[in-house]
C-alpha cells in the first residue's frame, strides 16, 4: 500500500488546528479535491463519526464514505475513506505543540484499483497527484489558521 507523508508548522495552538481538522464539514475549505463532506451519523465527533463525501480528482467526480478511526484531541485524528472508484485511504494527523506553534504531520496510506499493466502508470500519476493534493491541503490549512490567528490577535 503506497504511503504519503507531509508536514507543516502552523503558527496556531494544537487545539485550534485539531478543531479545524475535526470540523469535517469544513474540509472542502482547505482540501481542494473535496467538494462536499457531510455527516451521516448521529455522532458529531469522535469514533462514531461517519461521513458521505464527494471528491474531484483530474476532472473526475467520485463519491465516497468515511469514518473516524481514532480521536485523541488535540494530538491525533485518523480518518478512513472509501470511494466508488475502488480507492481507499487512511489519513492520520499527528499534532505536536511547540511553544505557540503546532507541527502537523499527515500520513496517508492509500490503495488504488488495479487495472492491468496500464494501472502501474496510472498509479504513479495518481501518487504524484495525491502528494501534490496533500501538500496543497496542508498549505491551505496553515494559511487559513494563521489568518484566523492574526485577526484574533
KAKAPE-V566121 format. One record per backbone hydrogen bond with DSSP energy under -0.5 kcal/mol. CO is the residue of the C=O (numbers start at 1). NH is the residue of the N-H. E is the energy in kcal/mol with one decimal. If there is no record, write none. Layout:
BEGIN
<<CO NH E> <CO NH E>>
END
This chain:
BEGIN
<<2 110 -2.3> <4 108 -2.8> <6 106 -3.2> <8 10 -0.5> <8 104 -3.2> <10 12 -2.4> <10 102 -2.8> <13 17 -1.9> <14 18 -3.1> <15 19 -2.7> <16 20 -1.8> <17 21 -2.4> <18 22 -2.9> <19 23 -1.0> <22 24 -2.1> <23 26 -2.4> <24 27 -1.7> <26 29 -2.1> <27 30 -1.6> <27 31 -2.9> <30 32 -0.8> <31 34 -1.8> <33 35 -0.5> <33 56 -3.1> <36 54 -2.5> <38 52 -2.6> <46 49 -2.0> <49 68 -1.9> <50 40 -2.6> <50 41 -1.0> <51 66 -1.8> <52 38 -2.6> <53 64 -2.7> <54 35 -2.7> <54 36 -1.6> <55 62 -2.8> <57 60 -1.8> <60 57 -2.3> <62 55 -2.9> <63 84 -2.9> <64 53 -2.3> <65 82 -2.4> <66 51 -2.6> <67 69 -0.5> <67 80 -2.7> <70 78 -2.0> <72 75 -2.9> <72 76 -2.0> <75 95 -2.9> <76 72 -3.0> <77 93 -3.3> <78 69 -2.8> <78 70 -1.4> <79 91 -2.9> <80 67 -2.0> <81 89 -2.4> <82 65 -2.3> <83 86 -2.2> <87 83 -2.9> <88 111 -2.4> <89 81 -3.2> <90 92 -0.5> <90 109 -2.7> <91 79 -2.5> <92 94 -0.5> <92 107 -2.3> <93 77 -2.0> <94 105 -2.8> <96 103 -2.9> <98 101 -1.7> <101 98 -3.4> <102 10 -3.1> <102 104 -0.6> <103 96 -2.1> <103 105 -0.6> <104 8 -2.0> <105 94 -2.7> <106 6 -2.3> <107 92 -2.8> <107 109 -0.6> <108 4 -2.5> <108 110 -0.6> <109 90 -2.6> <110 2 -0.7> <111 88 -1.9> <115 119 -0.6> <116 115 -0.5> <116 119 -0.9> <117 120 -1.4> <117 121 -0.7> <118 122 -1.9> <119 123 -2.6> <120 124 -2.2> <121 125 -2.3> <122 126 -3.1> <123 127 -2.5> <124 128 -1.9> <125 129 -2.5> <126 130 -2.8> <127 131 -2.3> <128 132 -2.2> <129 133 -2.5> <130 134 -2.6> <131 135 -2.6> <132 136 -2.5> <133 137 -2.4> <134 138 -2.2> <135 139 -2.2> <136 140 -2.7> <137 141 -2.6> <138 142 -2.5> <139 143 -2.5> <140 144 -2.6> <141 145 -2.6> <142 146 -2.6> <143 147 -2.0> <144 148 -2.4> <145 149 -2.2> <146 150 -1.9> <147 151 -1.8> <148 152 -1.9> <149 153 -1.4>>
END
